[in-house]
Amino acid sequence: MVEIYGIKNCDSVRKALKYFKAHDIPYRFIDFRETPVDETIIRSWLDKADLKTLFNTRGTTYRTLKLKELNLSDEEKIQWLAKENMLIKRPVICFDEKVIIGYNESEYLEKLPH
């Protein structure tokens, strides 16, 4: 089954959930606020996805924490992602040993089971 990670009030997550419902793709939604992901899960995603894509540098959490000023290494970024899940670009979609990060309808059509 497809797992969708994110938060309920995120526009990109809402679009993804709407896409899944419209295409009758069964999924399980995991809310970061209710079930935070740890470093082990993040590292498993990074086996199949890019840290630059997963680490959201455009969100308010990134700006509020002033992380740009810290010039973080990749290892430090992973630690921050585990400590503060709101730094994770949403949604993170996991299925068949694959990971899609963010809302991208054309990528969904190409890669997701229909």
N, C-alpha and C positions, 0 to 999 in steps of 0.2 A: 504494500500500500504506500501511496505517496504521503510524505510528511511535509507539512508547511510550517515553518518557524517564523514567528514575527510577533507583532502586537496588533490587537483588534482595531485600534483607531488609526492605523497607518494607511494612507491612501493606496500605496502600492500593494499592501497585503489585501486590502478590500478588493482591489481590481483582480488580484490573483484568485481569491476565493470565488469571486463572481465568474471568472473564466472556468474554474474547475466545476462549478455547479452547472454552468451553461453547457459544458461538454460531458457532463455525467461521469466525471473522473472521481472515483472515491478517494478521499484524503483524510488525514488526521491533522488537526491544527494544534500546534504547540505554542502557547503564548509565553514569551520571554519573562513577562512579569509574574506569571503564575508558576512557571517551571523554567528557571534560568538554566542556560547551557553552560557547561564547564569546559575547561581547557581540552579535555579528552575529545569531546564532541567537536570543538572548533578545529582541533588538529586533524580529525577524521575528514572534516569538510575540506581542509586545505590540502589533503591528498588528491582531491579532485577539482579544486578551485583555486583561484589566485587570491593571495592576501590583499593585494591592492584593491581588488573588487570587493572583498568581504569587509574590509575596514572602511567604514563610512566617514569620510573626511568632510562631508557636506552638511552633516546634521548639527543640530543645536548642541547635543551632548559633546561633540568634538570641540566646538567653539567654546562652550561653557567651561570645559576642563582645561582649555588652553593647551591642548596636546601638540599643536603645531610647533609651539615654542620649545618643546622637549626634544624634538628631532629623534623620535623613537626608532630603535632597531626593530627588525621583524619580530624577534623574540619578545621584546617589550610590547609590541602591538598585540601579539597573541595573548599576553598576560592581561592587557587592558580589555580586550574583547571578552575574556572570561570574567573579569571583575565587573565590567560595565557592559551588559548585553545590548544596551541602546546604541553602542558604537557599531553594531553589526548591521550591514546593509540588508534591508528587508525587501521581500521575503526571501528566506533560504528554503529551497525546495529540494528534497532528497527522495530519490527513487532509483531502484535497480543499480545501486552503487554509483549513481551520478548525482551531481549537485548543480542546481541553477540558482544564481544569486540575482535578486532584483526582479522586477516585473518586465517581461519581454515576450509579448504575445507571439511573435514570429519564432522565437526560440522554443516556446512552449509547443507550438504546432509541429515543429520539426522534431523535438526530442521526447516529448511526453507520450505515454501510452494513450491511445484513443479507444 
